[in-house]
Amino acid sequence: RCKKDKVLIDRIMEKYKCSVCGFIYNPEEGDPSSGIEPGIEFSELPGNYICPVCGAGKDEFFAYD
């Protein structure tokens, strides 16, 4: 694969962490408890998405390695 493809794959698989409770949204797993199927990027989640653990809003998440 070329470097451009790898960058795209890395971006799609980026995880996000809730700054309130530490829950990690992993797009490879999705969020079954919220009806989010695997493969959905964090940026594609609805604006009203909330942390399934503590109820924090989407704006409380940050990119996580």
C-alpha contacts under 8 A as a table, 3 or more apart, distances in Angstrom:
res1	aa1	res2	aa2	distance
1	R	5	D	6.30
1	R	6	K	6.98
2	C	5	D	5.48
2	C	6	K	6.64
3	K	6	K	5.10
3	K	7	V	6.29
4	K	7	V	5.21
4	K	8	L	6.35
5	D	8	L	5.12
5	D	9	I	6.19
6	K	9	I	5.04
6	K	10	D	6.08
7	V	10	D	5.11
7	V	11	R	6.16
8	L	11	R	5.15
8	L	12	I	6.23
9	I	12	I	5.20
9	I	13	M	6.25
10	D	13	M	5.22
10	D	14	E	6.26
11	R	14	E	5.29
12	I	27	P	7.65
12	I	41	E	5.89
13	M	26	N	7.34
13	M	27	P	5.89
13	M	28	E	6.66
13	M	41	E	7.11
14	E	26	N	7.24
14	E	27	P	7.17
14	E	41	E	7.71
14	E	42	F	7.92
14	E	63	A	6.91
14	E	64	Y	7.06
14	E	65	D	7.15
15	K	24	I	6.66
15	K	25	Y	5.63
15	K	26	N	4.83
15	K	27	P	6.58
15	K	42	F	7.61
15	K	63	A	5.99
15	K	64	Y	5.25
15	K	65	D	6.47
16	Y	24	I	5.61
16	Y	25	Y	5.11
16	Y	26	N	6.81
16	Y	42	F	7.15
16	Y	61	F	5.88
16	Y	62	F	5.25
16	Y	63	A	4.45
16	Y	64	Y	4.96
17	K	22	G	5.78
17	K	23	F	5.64
17	K	24	I	4.33
17	K	25	Y	6.15
17	K	61	F	5.19
17	K	62	F	5.45
17	K	63	A	6.42
17	K	64	Y	5.78
18	C	21	C	5.84
18	C	22	G	4.88
18	C	23	F	5.21
18	C	24	I	6.34
18	C	25	Y	7.96
18	C	51	C	7.03
18	C	56	A	7.49
18	C	60	E	5.85
18	C	61	F	4.36
18	C	62	F	6.71
19	S	22	G	5.80
19	S	60	E	5.68
19	S	61	F	5.71
19	S	62	F	7.04
20	V	54	C	7.49
20	V	56	A	6.96
20	V	60	E	7.06
21	C	53	V	7.39
21	C	54	C	6.47
23	F	51	C	7.31
23	F	53	V	6.84
24	I	64	Y	7.99
25	Y	29	E	7.94
25	Y	30	G	6.92
25	Y	31	D	7.18
25	Y	42	F	7.54
26	N	29	E	5.48
26	N	30	G	5.95
26	N	31	D	7.96
27	P	30	G	4.80
27	P	38	P	5.80
27	P	39	G	5.19
27	P	40	I	5.39
27	P	41	E	5.46
27	P	42	F	6.77
28	E	38	P	5.15
28	E	39	G	5.26
28	E	40	I	7.65
29	E	32	P	7.98
29	E	37	E	7.28
29	E	38	P	4.63
29	E	39	G	7.06
30	G	36	I	5.28
30	G	37	E	4.94
30	G	38	P	4.03
30	G	39	G	6.40
30	G	40	I	6.30
31	D	34	S	5.49
31	D	35	G	6.29
31	D	36	I	4.72
31	D	37	E	6.40
31	D	38	P	7.30
32	P	35	G	4.82
32	P	36	I	5.36
32	P	37	E	6.23
33	S	36	I	7.51
33	S	52	P	7.02
34	S	52	P	6.87
36	I	40	I	7.11
37	E	40	I	6.42
40	I	44	E	6.39
40	I	45	L	7.14
41	E	44	E	5.24
41	E	45	L	6.86
42	F	45	L	5.36
45	L	49	Y	6.42
46	P	49	Y	5.40
47	G	58	K	6.73
48	N	57	G	6.94
48	N	58	K	6.91
49	Y	57	G	6.30
49	Y	58	K	5.57
50	I	55	G	5.16
50	I	56	A	5.38
50	I	57	G	4.57
50	I	58	K	5.68
51	C	54	C	5.70
51	C	55	G	4.67
51	C	56	A	5.16
51	C	57	G	6.42
51	C	58	K	7.21
52	P	55	G	5.90
56	A	60	E	6.25
57	G	60	E	5.60
57	G	61	F	7.71
58	K	61	F	5.73
59	D	62	F	7.94
